[in-house]
Amino acid sequence: NTGAVAFGLGFRQLPYYDAFILMGSCIIASGVLSLFICIKGHAGLVTGQDSEEAIAAWKKLGGSAPAATTLQVPEPDEDAAAEIEEDKA
């Protein structure tokens, strides 16, 4: 959204040629800068190696505790439901 506003102002205030040069330069610069992004445990675009945990998660082999990764759906409590029904009556 911010880029759309900034480029919109650029096209409004600058000649079209200059606005396109500005926009293209920003896009090329962000593409080059993405080569330097480093996320711990993951390989970069051109260097590095994934950690064992990242590889296991990608291959769905486990590697972490199931409680941390699996959603626990609560089971209905039949006793509590029976009490509520009795209170209604």
Biopython code that builds the backbone (N, CA, C, O; Angstrom):
import numpy as np
from Bio.PDB.StructureBuilder import StructureBuilder

atoms = [
    (1, "ASN", "N", (0.811, -1.188, 0.000)),
    (1, "ASN", "CA", (0.000, 0.000, 0.000)),
    (1, "ASN", "C", (0.863, 1.263, 0.000)),
    (1, "ASN", "O", (0.575, 2.225, -0.712)),
    (2, "THR", "N", (1.909, 1.245, 0.797)),
    (2, "THR", "CA", (2.790, 2.410, 0.859)),
    (2, "THR", "C", (3.468, 2.638, -0.482)),
    (2, "THR", "O", (3.610, 3.775, -0.932)),
    (3, "GLY", "N", (3.884, 1.551, -1.114)),
    (3, "GLY", "CA", (4.518, 1.676, -2.424)),
    (3, "GLY", "C", (3.565, 2.236, -3.465)),
    (3, "GLY", "O", (3.967, 3.035, -4.310)),
    (4, "ALA", "N", (2.304, 1.821, -3.410)),
    (4, "ALA", "CA", (1.324, 2.335, -4.361)),
    (4, "ALA", "C", (1.130, 3.838, -4.186)),
    (4, "ALA", "O", (1.019, 4.571, -5.169)),
    (5, "VAL", "N", (1.089, 4.293, -2.941)),
    (5, "VAL", "CA", (0.934, 5.725, -2.687)),
    (5, "VAL", "C", (2.174, 6.480, -3.142)),
    (5, "VAL", "O", (2.071, 7.529, -3.779)),
    (6, "ALA", "N", (3.343, 5.949, -2.815)),
    (6, "ALA", "CA", (4.586, 6.624, -3.190)),
    (6, "ALA", "C", (4.743, 6.693, -4.707)),
    (6, "ALA", "O", (5.084, 7.742, -5.252)),
    (7, "PHE", "N", (4.496, 5.580, -5.383)),
    (7, "PHE", "CA", (4.621, 5.596, -6.838)),
    (7, "PHE", "C", (3.518, 6.432, -7.472)),
    (7, "PHE", "O", (3.740, 7.064, -8.505)),
    (8, "GLY", "N", (2.336, 6.446, -6.871)),
    (8, "GLY", "CA", (1.265, 7.309, -7.368)),
    (8, "GLY", "C", (1.666, 8.777, -7.298)),
    (8, "GLY", "O", (1.427, 9.542, -8.232)),
    (9, "LEU", "N", (2.280, 9.161, -6.178)),
    (9, "LEU", "CA", (2.770, 10.539, -6.065)),
    (9, "LEU", "C", (3.891, 10.803, -7.061)),
    (9, "LEU", "O", (3.990, 11.894, -7.624)),
    (10, "GLY", "N", (4.739, 9.790, -7.275)),
    (10, "GLY", "CA", (5.817, 9.943, -8.259)),
    (10, "GLY", "C", (5.264, 10.181, -9.653)),
    (10, "GLY", "O", (5.744, 11.057, -10.373)),
    (11, "PHE", "N", (4.246, 9.398, -10.042)),
    (11, "PHE", "CA", (3.658, 9.589, -11.374)),
    (11, "PHE", "C", (2.885, 10.897, -11.459)),
    (11, "PHE", "O", (2.712, 11.448, -12.546)),
    (12, "ARG", "N", (2.426, 11.386, -10.336)),
    (12, "ARG", "CA", (1.685, 12.645, -10.338)),
    (12, "ARG", "C", (2.622, 13.851, -10.444)),
    (12, "ARG", "O", (2.309, 14.828, -11.124)),
    (13, "GLN", "N", (3.772, 13.775, -9.770)),
    (13, "GLN", "CA", (4.666, 14.928, -9.682)),
    (13, "GLN", "C", (5.786, 14.927, -10.715)),
    (13, "GLN", "O", (6.354, 15.981, -11.002)),
    (14, "LEU", "N", (6.116, 13.769, -11.278)),
    (14, "LEU", "CA", (7.246, 13.661, -12.202)),
    (14, "LEU", "C", (6.749, 13.373, -13.612)),
    (14, "LEU", "O", (5.627, 12.901, -13.794)),
    (15, "PRO", "N", (7.573, 13.653, -14.595)),
    (15, "PRO", "CA", (7.245, 13.186, -15.958)),
    (15, "PRO", "C", (7.228, 11.655, -15.966)),
    (15, "PRO", "O", (7.904, 11.012, -15.163)),
    (16, "TYR", "N", (6.443, 11.079, -16.889)),
    (16, "TYR", "CA", (6.289, 9.627, -16.905)),
    (16, "TYR", "C", (7.626, 8.893, -17.011)),
    (16, "TYR", "O", (7.824, 7.881, -16.338)),
    (17, "TYR", "N", (8.524, 9.375, -17.824)),
    (17, "TYR", "CA", (9.821, 8.712, -17.996)),
    (17, "TYR", "C", (10.562, 8.643, -16.660)),
    (17, "TYR", "O", (11.050, 7.582, -16.271)),
    (18, "ASP", "N", (10.642, 9.764, -15.968)),
    (18, "ASP", "CA", (11.340, 9.801, -14.687)),
    (18, "ASP", "C", (10.637, 8.933, -13.638)),
    (18, "ASP", "O", (11.298, 8.291, -12.822)),
    (19, "ALA", "N", (9.317, 8.911, -13.657)),
    (19, "ALA", "CA", (8.560, 8.095, -12.700)),
    (19, "ALA", "C", (8.816, 6.608, -12.939)),
    (19, "ALA", "O", (8.980, 5.842, -11.989)),
    (20, "PHE", "N", (8.850, 6.200, -14.218)),
    (20, "PHE", "CA", (9.139, 4.797, -14.514)),
    (20, "PHE", "C", (10.573, 4.434, -14.150)),
    (20, "PHE", "O", (10.820, 3.325, -13.677)),
    (21, "ILE", "N", (11.515, 5.332, -14.356)),
    (21, "ILE", "CA", (12.906, 5.083, -13.964)),
    (21, "ILE", "C", (12.984, 4.930, -12.442)),
    (21, "ILE", "O", (13.665, 4.031, -11.949)),
    (22, "LEU", "N", (12.298, 5.793, -11.697)),
    (22, "LEU", "CA", (12.274, 5.707, -10.235)),
    (22, "LEU", "C", (11.673, 4.379, -9.782)),
    (22, "LEU", "O", (12.236, 3.705, -8.918)),
    (23, "MET", "N", (10.539, 4.002, -10.356)),
    (23, "MET", "CA", (9.881, 2.759, -9.965)),
    (23, "MET", "C", (10.749, 1.550, -10.319)),
    (23, "MET", "O", (10.898, 0.642, -9.501)),
    (24, "GLY", "N", (11.310, 1.523, -11.498)),
    (24, "GLY", "CA", (12.170, 0.414, -11.910)),
    (24, "GLY", "C", (13.409, 0.302, -11.037)),
    (24, "GLY", "O", (13.832, -0.803, -10.694)),
    (25, "SER", "N", (13.990, 1.432, -10.679)),
    (25, "SER", "CA", (15.169, 1.426, -9.813)),
    (25, "SER", "C", (14.844, 0.860, -8.440)),
    (25, "SER", "O", (15.632, 0.097, -7.880)),
    (26, "CYS", "N", (13.697, 1.225, -7.896)),
    (26, "CYS", "CA", (13.287, 0.697, -6.589)),
    (26, "CYS", "C", (13.064, -0.810, -6.650)),
    (26, "CYS", "O", (13.431, -1.530, -5.722)),
    (27, "ILE", "N", (12.474, -1.281, -7.721)),
    (27, "ILE", "CA", (12.207, -2.713, -7.860)),
    (27, "ILE", "C", (13.510, -3.489, -8.012)),
    (27, "ILE", "O", (13.681, -4.539, -7.394)),
    (28, "ILE", "N", (14.424, -2.983, -8.827)),
    (28, "ILE", "CA", (15.716, -3.657, -9.005)),
    (28, "ILE", "C", (16.505, -3.639, -7.703)),
    (28, "ILE", "O", (17.125, -4.642, -7.349)),
    (29, "ALA", "N", (16.496, -2.525, -6.986)),
    (29, "ALA", "CA", (17.222, -2.432, -5.715)),
    (29, "ALA", "C", (16.649, -3.408, -4.691)),
    (29, "ALA", "O", (17.414, -4.052, -3.973)),
    (30, "SER", "N", (15.325, -3.535, -4.604)),
    (30, "SER", "CA", (14.743, -4.472, -3.644)),
    (30, "SER", "C", (15.048, -5.911, -4.036)),
    (30, "SER", "O", (15.210, -6.766, -3.164)),
    (31, "GLY", "N", (15.129, -6.189, -5.322)),
    (31, "GLY", "CA", (15.503, -7.529, -5.775)),
    (31, "GLY", "C", (16.930, -7.878, -5.399)),
    (31, "GLY", "O", (17.203, -9.003, -4.979)),
    (32, "VAL", "N", (17.838, -6.932, -5.545)),
    (32, "VAL", "CA", (19.238, -7.167, -5.180)),
    (32, "VAL", "C", (19.372, -7.316, -3.665)),
    (32, "VAL", "O", (20.110, -8.177, -3.187)),
    (33, "LEU", "N", (18.667, -6.487, -2.921)),
    (33, "LEU", "CA", (18.749, -6.560, -1.463)),
    (33, "LEU", "C", (18.186, -7.871, -0.916)),
    (33, "LEU", "O", (18.586, -8.300, 0.167)),
    (34, "SER", "N", (17.272, -8.514, -1.635)),
    (34, "SER", "CA", (16.712, -9.776, -1.150)),
    (34, "SER", "C", (17.763, -10.886, -1.116)),
    (34, "SER", "O", (17.562, -11.893, -0.438)),
    (35, "LEU", "N", (18.870, -10.727, -1.827)),
    (35, "LEU", "CA", (19.950, -11.706, -1.765)),
    (35, "LEU", "C", (20.596, -11.734, -0.376)),
    (35, "LEU", "O", (21.181, -12.746, 0.009)),
    (36, "PHE", "N", (20.499, -10.654, 0.365)),
    (36, "PHE", "CA", (21.166, -10.535, 1.657)),
    (36, "PHE", "C", (20.266, -10.850, 2.850)),
    (36, "PHE", "O", (20.679, -10.666, 3.994)),
    (37, "ILE", "N", (19.047, -11.320, 2.603)),
    (37, "ILE", "CA", (18.145, -11.677, 3.700)),
    (37, "ILE", "C", (18.619, -12.986, 4.314)),
    (37, "ILE", "O", (18.830, -13.972, 3.608)),
    (38, "CYS", "N", (18.786, -12.990, 5.634)),
    (38, "CYS", "CA", (19.211, -14.188, 6.362)),
    (38, "CYS", "C", (18.205, -14.476, 7.466)),
    (38, "CYS", "O", (17.975, -13.638, 8.338)),
    (39, "ILE", "N", (17.607, -15.660, 7.428)),
    (39, "ILE", "CA", (16.672, -16.104, 8.450)),
    (39, "ILE", "C", (17.318, -17.287, 9.159)),
    (39, "ILE", "O", (17.705, -18.266, 8.522)),
    (40, "LYS", "N", (17.431, -17.191, 10.479)),
    (40, "LYS", "CA", (18.110, -18.215, 11.266)),
    (40, "LYS", "C", (17.464, -19.581, 11.046)),
    (40, "LYS", "O", (16.248, -19.729, 11.167)),
    (41, "GLY", "N", (18.284, -20.568, 10.724)),
    (41, "GLY", "CA", (17.798, -21.928, 10.520)),
    (41, "GLY", "C", (17.400, -22.245, 9.095)),
    (41, "GLY", "O", (17.057, -23.386, 8.787)),
    (42, "HIS", "N", (17.441, -21.242, 8.211)),
    (42, "HIS", "CA", (17.037, -21.458, 6.820)),
    (42, "HIS", "C", (18.149, -21.018, 5.880)),
    (42, "HIS", "O", (18.935, -20.128, 6.205)),
    (43, "ALA", "N", (18.207, -21.641, 4.730)),
    (43, "ALA", "CA", (19.199, -21.279, 3.739)),
    (43, "ALA", "C", (18.816, -19.959, 3.085)),
    (43, "ALA", "O", (17.634, -19.643, 2.946)),
    (44, "GLY", "N", (19.827, -19.191, 2.686)),
    (44, "GLY", "CA", (19.577, -17.969, 1.937)),
    (44, "GLY", "C", (19.308, -18.302, 0.479)),
    (44, "GLY", "O", (19.248, -19.476, 0.114)),
    (45, "LEU", "N", (19.146, -17.288, -0.356)),
    (45, "LEU", "CA", (18.891, -17.536, -1.771)),
    (45, "LEU", "C", (20.099, -18.148, -2.473)),
    (45, "LEU", "O", (19.942, -18.971, -3.374)),
    (46, "VAL", "N", (21.302, -17.750, -2.066)),
    (46, "VAL", "CA", (22.500, -18.235, -2.751)),
    (46, "VAL", "C", (23.475, -18.949, -1.824)),
    (46, "VAL", "O", (24.393, -19.604, -2.317)),
    (47, "THR", "N", (23.323, -18.856, -0.513)),
    (47, "THR", "CA", (24.261, -19.483, 0.411)),
    (47, "THR", "C", (23.514, -20.136, 1.563)),
    (47, "THR", "O", (22.304, -19.966, 1.713)),
    (48, "GLY", "N", (24.242, -20.874, 2.361)),
    (48, "GLY", "CA", (23.692, -21.427, 3.589)),
    (48, "GLY", "C", (23.077, -22.796, 3.398)),
    (48, "GLY", "O", (23.040, -23.350, 2.299)),
    (49, "GLN", "N", (22.593, -23.321, 4.520)),
    (49, "GLN", "CA", (22.009, -24.649, 4.527)),
    (49, "GLN", "C", (20.864, -24.651, 5.532)),
    (49, "GLN", "O", (20.968, -24.033, 6.592)),
    (50, "ASP", "N", (19.780, -25.336, 5.212)),
    (50, "ASP", "CA", (18.649, -25.432, 6.127)),
    (50, "ASP", "C", (19.025, -26.253, 7.349)),
    (50, "ASP", "O", (19.828, -27.181, 7.252)),
    (51, "SER", "N", (18.448, -25.916, 8.505)),
    (51, "SER", "CA", (18.677, -26.695, 9.717)),
    (51, "SER", "C", (17.891, -28.005, 9.630)),
    (51, "SER", "O", (16.999, -28.161, 8.797)),
    (52, "GLU", "N", (18.243, -28.928, 10.501)),
    (52, "GLU", "CA", (17.544, -30.215, 10.529)),
    (52, "GLU", "C", (16.063, -30.033, 10.852)),
    (52, "GLU", "O", (15.219, -30.741, 10.304)),
    (53, "GLU", "N", (15.739, -29.082, 11.745)),
    (53, "GLU", "CA", (14.339, -28.841, 12.097)),
    (53, "GLU", "C", (13.549, -28.324, 10.898)),
    (53, "GLU", "O", (12.410, -28.736, 10.680)),
    (54, "ALA", "N", (14.151, -27.422, 10.119)),
    (54, "ALA", "CA", (13.469, -26.883, 8.942)),
    (54, "ALA", "C", (13.251, -27.970, 7.899)),
    (54, "ALA", "O", (12.197, -28.019, 7.265)),
    (55, "ILE", "N", (14.233, -28.835, 7.719)),
    (55, "ILE", "CA", (14.099, -29.929, 6.752)),
    (55, "ILE", "C", (13.023, -30.901, 7.209)),
    (55, "ILE", "O", (12.211, -31.355, 6.402)),
    (56, "ALA", "N", (13.010, -31.227, 8.511)),
    (56, "ALA", "CA", (11.999, -32.151, 9.031)),
    (56, "ALA", "C", (10.603, -31.565, 8.899)),
    (56, "ALA", "O", (9.663, -32.284, 8.558)),
    (57, "ALA", "N", (10.451, -30.267, 9.163)),
    (57, "ALA", "CA", (9.136, -29.631, 9.029)),
    (57, "ALA", "C", (8.696, -29.610, 7.576)),
    (57, "ALA", "O", (7.516, -29.798, 7.279)),
    (58, "TRP", "N", (9.641, -29.382, 6.669)),
    (58, "TRP", "CA", (9.311, -29.343, 5.253)),
    (58, "TRP", "C", (8.890, -30.722, 4.754)),
    (58, "TRP", "O", (7.974, -30.846, 3.942)),
    (59, "LYS", "N", (9.567, -31.752, 5.247)),
    (59, "LYS", "CA", (9.249, -33.119, 4.834)),
    (59, "LYS", "C", (8.156, -33.745, 5.691)),
    (59, "LYS", "O", (7.729, -34.871, 5.433)),
    (60, "LYS", "N", (7.699, -33.014, 6.713)),
    (60, "LYS", "CA", (6.663, -33.479, 7.636)),
    (60, "LYS", "C", (7.080, -34.760, 8.348)),
    (60, "LYS", "O", (6.291, -35.695, 8.489)),
    (61, "LEU", "N", (8.334, -34.786, 8.795)),
    (61, "LEU", "CA", (8.853, -35.950, 9.500)),
    (61, "LEU", "C", (8.732, -35.827, 11.005)),
    (61, "LEU", "O", (9.105, -36.752, 11.726)),
    (62, "GLY", "N", (8.232, -34.738, 11.487)),
    (62, "GLY", "CA", (8.170, -34.520, 12.925)),
    (62, "GLY", "C", (9.269, -33.566, 13.329)),
    (62, "GLY", "O", (9.428, -32.509, 12.718)),
    (63, "GLY", "N", (10.017, -33.914, 14.330)),
    (63, "GLY", "CA", (11.130, -33.083, 14.754)),
    (63, "GLY", "C", (10.781, -32.167, 15.908)),
    (63, "GLY", "O", (11.671, -31.778, 16.664)),
    (64, "SER", "N", (9.531, -31.814, 16.067)),
    (64, "SER", "CA", (9.129, -30.994, 17.211)),
    (64, "SER", "C", (7.962, -31.688, 17.904)),
    (64, "SER", "O", (7.336, -32.596, 17.357)),
    (65, "ALA", "N", (7.696, -31.241, 19.100)),
    (65, "ALA", "CA", (6.644, -31.869, 19.900)),
    (65, "ALA", "C", (5.288, -31.715, 19.224)),
    (65, "ALA", "O", (4.961, -30.621, 18.766)),
    (66, "PRO", "N", (4.489, -32.776, 19.147)),
    (66, "PRO", "CA", (3.183, -32.682, 18.497)),
    (66, "PRO", "C", (2.250, -31.681, 19.168)),
    (66, "PRO", "O", (1.409, -31.077, 18.502)),
    (67, "ALA", "N", (2.392, -31.498, 20.487)),
    (67, "ALA", "CA", (1.511, -30.568, 21.183)),
    (67, "ALA", "C", (1.726, -29.134, 20.704)),
    (67, "ALA", "O", (0.801, -28.323, 20.737)),
    (68, "ALA", "N", (2.937, -28.823, 20.262)),
    (68, "ALA", "CA", (3.235, -27.469, 19.816)),
    (68, "ALA", "C", (2.746, -27.230, 18.395)),
    (68, "ALA", "O", (2.559, -26.081, 17.995)),
    (69, "THR", "N", (2.535, -28.290, 17.630)),
    (69, "THR", "CA", (2.186, -28.109, 16.225)),
    (69, "THR", "C", (0.788, -28.596, 15.876)),
    (69, "THR", "O", (0.300, -28.306, 14.784)),
    (70, "THR", "N", (0.124, -29.333, 16.775)),
    (70, "THR", "CA", (-1.180, -29.907, 16.475)),
    (70, "THR", "C", (-2.248, -29.206, 17.294)),
    (70, "THR", "O", (-2.091, -29.010, 18.499)),
    (71, "LEU", "N", (-3.317, -28.837, 16.647)),
    (71, "LEU", "CA", (-4.440, -28.202, 17.324)),
    (71, "LEU", "C", (-5.237, -29.255, 18.071)),
    (71, "LEU", "O", (-5.616, -30.282, 17.509)),
    (72, "GLN", "N", (-5.484, -28.988, 19.341)),
    (72, "GLN", "CA", (-6.282, -29.896, 20.159)),
    (72, "GLN", "C", (-7.730, -29.409, 20.152)),
    (72, "GLN", "O", (-8.018, -28.316, 20.639)),
    (73, "VAL", "N", (-8.635, -30.207, 19.608)),
    (73, "VAL", "CA", (-10.045, -29.851, 19.572)),
    (73, "VAL", "C", (-10.709, -30.407, 20.819)),
    (73, "VAL", "O", (-10.625, -31.607, 21.077)),
    (74, "PRO", "N", (-11.369, -29.554, 21.601)),
    (74, "PRO", "CA", (-11.984, -30.055, 22.843)),
    (74, "PRO", "C", (-13.161, -30.970, 22.542)),
    (74, "PRO", "O", (-13.911, -30.764, 21.588)),
    (75, "GLU", "N", (-13.299, -31.992, 23.387)),
    (75, "GLU", "CA", (-14.418, -32.926, 23.273)),
    (75, "GLU", "C", (-15.571, -32.403, 24.123)),
    (75, "GLU", "O", (-15.329, -31.814, 25.176)),
    (76, "PRO", "N", (-16.811, -32.600, 23.698)),
    (76, "PRO", "CA", (-17.945, -32.144, 24.507)),
    (76, "PRO", "C", (-18.026, -32.928, 25.822)),
    (76, "PRO", "O", (-17.784, -34.135, 25.853)),
    (77, "ASP", "N", (-18.366, -32.229, 26.892)),
    (77, "ASP", "CA", (-18.505, -32.839, 28.215)),
    (77, "ASP", "C", (-19.977, -33.226, 28.393)),
    (77, "ASP", "O", (-20.840, -32.360, 28.540)),
    (78, "GLU", "N", (-20.252, -34.519, 28.380)),
    (78, "GLU", "CA", (-21.635, -34.994, 28.435)),
    (78, "GLU", "C", (-22.284, -34.695, 29.790)),
    (78, "GLU", "O", (-23.479, -34.410, 29.858)),
    (79, "ASP", "N", (-21.494, -34.761, 30.864)),
    (79, "ASP", "CA", (-22.052, -34.469, 32.193)),
    (79, "ASP", "C", (-22.481, -33.008, 32.284)),
    (79, "ASP", "O", (-23.557, -32.706, 32.800)),
    (80, "ALA", "N", (-21.646, -32.105, 31.785)),
    (80, "ALA", "CA", (-21.983, -30.685, 31.833)),
    (80, "ALA", "C", (-23.192, -30.394, 30.950)),
    (80, "ALA", "O", (-24.028, -29.562, 31.302)),
    (81, "ALA", "N", (-23.292, -31.074, 29.800)),
    (81, "ALA", "CA", (-24.442, -30.870, 28.925)),
    (81, "ALA", "C", (-25.722, -31.356, 29.609)),
    (81, "ALA", "O", (-26.774, -30.729, 29.481)),
    (82, "ALA", "N", (-25.633, -32.479, 30.338)),
    (82, "ALA", "CA", (-26.798, -33.005, 31.043)),
    (82, "ALA", "C", (-27.239, -32.041, 32.143)),
    (82, "ALA", "O", (-28.438, -31.848, 32.347)),
    (83, "GLU", "N", (-26.283, -31.433, 32.855)),
    (83, "GLU", "CA", (-26.625, -30.463, 33.898)),
    (83, "GLU", "C", (-27.304, -29.236, 33.309)),
    (83, "GLU", "O", (-28.255, -28.716, 33.893)),
    (84, "ILE", "N", (-26.840, -28.780, 32.188)),
    (84, "ILE", "CA", (-27.456, -27.614, 31.539)),
    (84, "ILE", "C", (-28.871, -27.931, 31.106)),
    (84, "ILE", "O", (-29.766, -27.100, 31.258)),
    (85, "GLU", "N", (-29.088, -29.127, 30.567)),
    (85, "GLU", "CA", (-30.418, -29.522, 30.154)),
    (85, "GLU", "C", (-31.346, -29.629, 31.362)),
    (85, "GLU", "O", (-32.524, -29.287, 31.265)),
    (86, "GLU", "N", (-30.834, -30.095, 32.491)),
    (86, "GLU", "CA", (-31.650, -30.193, 33.705)),
    (86, "GLU", "C", (-32.024, -28.805, 34.220)),
    (86, "GLU", "O", (-33.140, -28.598, 34.696)),
    (87, "ASP", "N", (-31.084, -27.848, 34.125)),
    (87, "ASP", "CA", (-31.356, -26.489, 34.564)),
    (87, "ASP", "C", (-32.405, -25.819, 33.705)),
    (87, "ASP", "O", (-33.164, -24.986, 34.200)),
    (88, "LYS", "N", (-32.466, -26.156, 32.450)),
    (88, "LYS", "CA", (-33.461, -25.567, 31.540)),
    (88, "LYS", "C", (-34.861, -26.061, 31.873)),
    (88, "LYS", "O", (-35.844, -25.339, 31.707)),
    (89, "ALA", "N", (-34.938, -27.296, 32.343)),
    (89, "ALA", "CA", (-36.257, -27.911, 32.602)),
    (89, "ALA", "C", (-36.848, -27.482, 33.925)),
    (89, "ALA", "O", (-37.945, -27.912, 34.279)),
]
sb = StructureBuilder()
sb.init_structure("model")
sb.init_model(0)
sb.init_chain("A")
sb.init_seg("    ")
for serial, (resi, resn, name, xyz) in enumerate(atoms, 1):
    if name == "N":
        sb.init_residue(resn, " ", resi, " ")
    sb.init_atom(name, np.array(xyz, "f"), 0.0, 1.0, " ", f" {name:<3s}", serial, name[0])
structure = sb.get_structure()
